[in-house]
């Protein structure tokens, strides 16, 4: 085993990945967003309140590209609007392939995935 084989940045790199973190403006979601950014992912954060979401994205941008997409993921219309907004602003016309609110945590996918249908 070489010293290079245990390089944490290489082993856990998320370069070229895109993540959407729901509830990303505070608490665990904020910390997950920071970790994904530090690992090299482009991160979109979502939260119900627009101003805190935008403020968190601005603060997180010191670690990488972080974009605020305010919205309420518990509402189907708001989810559609959130996906449409991400479609417009991100990833050269490519969208996150799925929407997983989960525990308001973060998930990462390859940047080349096509837009998913509901």
N, C-alpha and C positions, 0 to 999 in steps of 0.2 A: 504494500500500500504506500502510495506517495503522499507527501504533505498536501499536494494539490487536490487529492481526492476528497478531502474533508473541508474544502473551502465552502463555507456556509452560503456565501453570496451566489456561488455557482450552483450549489445543490438546490437551493430554494429560490432561484431567480424567477420572477414573474415578468421579466422583460417581454414585451410584445403581447401581454395579456390585458384584458379590460375587465374591471370589476364594478359592479353596482352595489353599494352598501346602503341598505335601507336603515333609517335611524342613524345615519352617519354623522350627524351634527353634534352628538354628545355621547358620553359614557363609553360603553363597550364598542358601539358602532364607530365612534371617533377613533378609538385605539386600533380597531381592525383596519380602518381606512389608512391610518398612519403606517401600520405594518405593511399593508399591501403596496402603498406608495414607496416605502423604503426598499421593498423587494423589487421595484421596477414597474409595477402595473400602472396603467392609466385608471384613475378612480373617479367614478361618478357617485356623489352622495345624494341621498334623498331624505327629506324630513318634512313634516307637515307645516312647519313655520318657515316661511321663506327667508326672513332676515337672519335667523340663527344658522340656517343651512348655508347661505351665502357667506356669512362670517366664518363658519367652520371651513368651508372650501378655500377661502382666502388664506386662513392660517395653515391649513394642511398643504397648500401649494408650495411651501418651503421644502417639502419632501419629494415633490414630483407634480405631475399634471393632475389636478383635482378640480372637478367641475360640479357645481351645485345644480341639482334638478329638484326643486321643491315639489312635493306632492304627497298625498295621503294614500298609501298603498293598500289601505283597508277598503277603499272605494273603487269599484270596477272602472268607472269613468275616469277617475284620477289615474289609475294604473295605465289605461290606454293613452291618456294624455302624456304621462311620464315616458312611456315607450316611444310615442311619436316625437316628443321633444328630444329624447336621446338620439333618435334616428336623424333628426335635423342637425344636431350639433356635433355628432361624434363619428369617429372612426371611418372616415371616407365613405359614407353611405352605408356602412355596415352596422348592424344593431346587435345588442346582446341577444343570444339565442333563446333565453328563457327568463322568466321573472320569478324569483324565489324569495318571498319575504322572510321565510324562516323565523329566526329569533331576532330579526332585524340585524343580522350579521352580514358578512360579505362573502361573495362567491366570485371566482375568476374563470374566464373562458378565453380560448384563443381569439385573438383580434380578428382573424379572418372568417369567423362564423357569420352566416347570413342571418337576416332578421327572421325571427320566429313568428309563427301565427298563434293565436290563442286557441 
